[in-house]
Structures are given as C-alpha cells and as structure tokens.
C-alpha cells in the first residue's frame, strides 16, 4: 500500500497517486460487464461479497456498457463496503425501492458506506435527490 510518506519519498503528486490507485484497481478487478449483468424493469442488480465493488464507482467509464445495455439508465447505491446495488429505470417507484433496500442493508451492515443514490452519466456520477 502506498502511504502519504511513500508518495512524498517517490515525489508523486496527489494526482499521480490517484492515477496509480486507479490503475491498480483496474488490474485487481474483472471487467464490470463480466460481473454486472443488465437488469430489467422491476429488478435490482447486485454486486456483493467483494470489497472492490464500491471502489469500481471511481471507474466511471467502465459503467458505460452497463448503462447502454439498460437503455441509458443506471442508478446505483453502495450501502456497504462490499456491495453495490443498481437499477435500470428512474421512475419514482424504482428509485424508492432501491433507496429502501439500500437503507435496509446500510442499517445492518457491519461496514456501512452510504445511503446515497447515484445516477451514471458519461461525465460522472450525479446524486439522486
């Protein structure tokens, strides 16, 4: 693991450390489309059991194929450090269902992360109000 002290000794900028971390994440994980399959209306997809799953949110571009396969709609939640939930529709009912499941997981997870929902866009994630 690269520490702040290591990065200073290596004369790396914050951006360079970030780039190394992203490159390491890409190497350590399977291609997203190998582990996350498109879901239809009324379904909630799940990536669970791997602490790298929430980190994948940093790799915004890697979510593009899943979003395309779902008609351009991808909303995610990362309620625990080993879980990402996602849907392919943005109706109030679907968003409420995802939010409710995420809150339930967040409430009992030993390693809580966040109750926020995020909408994928090519430019980055946007918070779903």
VMD Tcl script that draws the C-alpha trace (Angstrom):
set ca {
  {0.00 0.00 0.00}
  {1.29 3.43 -0.95}
  {1.25 5.82 2.02}
  {1.47 9.61 2.08}
  {5.06 9.25 3.29}
  {5.82 6.87 0.38}
  {4.31 9.26 -2.15}
  {6.46 12.10 -0.82}
  {9.56 9.91 -0.96}
  {8.68 8.91 -4.52}
  {8.00 12.56 -5.35}
  {4.47 11.79 -6.56}
  {1.80 14.43 -6.72}
  {-1.69 13.77 -5.36}
  {-2.92 13.30 -8.93}
  {-0.18 10.79 -9.66}
  {-1.03 8.80 -6.53}
  {-4.68 8.79 -7.65}
  {-3.67 7.57 -11.11}
  {-1.62 4.73 -9.58}
  {-4.56 3.75 -7.37}
  {-6.98 3.73 -10.33}
  {-4.56 1.67 -12.41}
  {-4.19 -0.81 -9.55}
  {-7.97 -1.02 -9.19}
  {-8.38 -1.77 -12.89}
  {-5.75 -4.55 -12.61}
  {-7.32 -6.02 -9.45}
  {-10.88 -6.31 -10.77}
  {-12.61 -8.19 -13.55}
  {-14.23 -6.21 -16.34}
  {-17.51 -4.83 -14.98}
  {-19.63 -6.46 -17.67}
  {-18.31 -9.85 -16.52}
  {-19.77 -9.36 -13.03}
  {-22.69 -6.94 -13.50}
  {-25.43 -8.06 -15.86}
  {-28.13 -5.70 -17.19}
  {-31.39 -5.71 -15.27}
  {-34.89 -5.01 -16.50}
  {-37.75 -3.02 -15.09}
  {-38.68 -4.05 -11.58}
  {-35.30 -5.68 -10.96}
  {-32.41 -4.67 -8.74}
  {-28.95 -5.88 -9.68}
  {-26.38 -6.64 -7.02}
  {-22.62 -6.81 -6.81}
  {-21.83 -8.26 -3.39}
  {-19.11 -10.01 -1.46}
  {-16.09 -8.13 -2.81}
  {-14.61 -5.06 -1.16}
  {-13.57 -3.74 -4.57}
  {-17.16 -3.39 -5.82}
  {-17.85 0.08 -4.34}
  {-14.39 1.21 -5.48}
  {-15.50 0.50 -9.04}
  {-17.59 3.67 -8.87}
  {-14.33 5.58 -9.40}
  {-14.02 3.92 -12.81}
  {-16.87 5.95 -14.34}
  {-16.08 4.89 -17.91}
  {-16.34 1.19 -17.03}
  {-20.06 1.62 -16.26}
  {-20.90 2.89 -19.77}
  {-21.58 -0.57 -21.31}
  {-23.96 -1.49 -18.48}
  {-25.77 1.84 -18.78}
  {-26.10 1.38 -22.55}
  {-27.38 -2.19 -22.11}
  {-30.02 -0.82 -19.74}
  {-31.31 1.80 -22.18}
  {-29.07 4.55 -20.84}
  {-30.39 4.43 -17.28}
  {-28.16 3.34 -14.42}
  {-28.77 4.31 -10.81}
  {-26.61 2.77 -8.08}
  {-26.31 2.57 -4.31}
  {-23.29 1.46 -2.29}
  {-24.68 0.83 1.20}
  {-21.79 -1.34 2.44}
  {-18.11 -1.68 1.72}
  {-18.74 -4.91 -0.20}
  {-22.00 -4.12 -2.01}
  {-23.31 -2.15 -4.96}
  {-26.98 -2.25 -5.98}
  {-28.25 -0.94 -9.31}
  {-31.41 -0.40 -11.34}
  {-32.25 0.36 -14.96}
  {-35.16 2.70 -14.51}
  {-35.65 6.11 -12.99}
  {-39.31 6.03 -12.03}
  {-40.14 7.23 -8.51}
  {-41.28 3.69 -7.58}
  {-38.00 2.11 -8.76}
  {-35.88 4.75 -7.05}
  {-37.85 4.32 -3.82}
  {-37.38 0.53 -3.97}
  {-33.62 0.91 -4.46}
  {-33.39 3.51 -1.69}
  {-35.36 1.26 0.69}
  {-33.18 -1.78 0.00}
  {-30.02 0.29 0.37}
  {-31.22 1.69 3.72}
  {-32.07 -1.82 4.94}
  {-28.60 -3.09 4.05}
  {-26.98 0.04 5.49}
  {-28.87 -0.49 8.74}
  {-27.48 -3.96 9.34}
  {-24.13 -3.89 7.54}
  {-21.07 -4.26 9.77}
  {-19.16 -1.98 7.36}
  {-21.55 0.78 6.38}
  {-20.81 3.02 3.42}
  {-23.59 5.37 2.26}
  {-27.31 5.69 1.69}
  {-26.84 7.99 -1.31}
  {-28.13 7.01 -4.73}
  {-26.05 7.97 -7.76}
  {-27.07 8.31 -11.41}
  {-24.47 7.41 -14.02}
  {-23.66 9.97 -16.73}
  {-20.71 9.93 -19.14}
  {-19.31 12.93 -17.26}
  {-19.55 11.30 -13.84}
  {-21.96 10.33 -11.08}
  {-24.78 12.65 -10.01}
  {-26.57 12.42 -6.67}
  {-30.21 11.36 -6.99}
  {-32.29 13.58 -4.69}
}
mol new
graphics top color blue
foreach p $ca { graphics top sphere $p radius 0.5 }
foreach p [lrange $ca 0 end-1] q [lrange $ca 1 end] { graphics top cylinder $p $q radius 0.2 }
display resetview
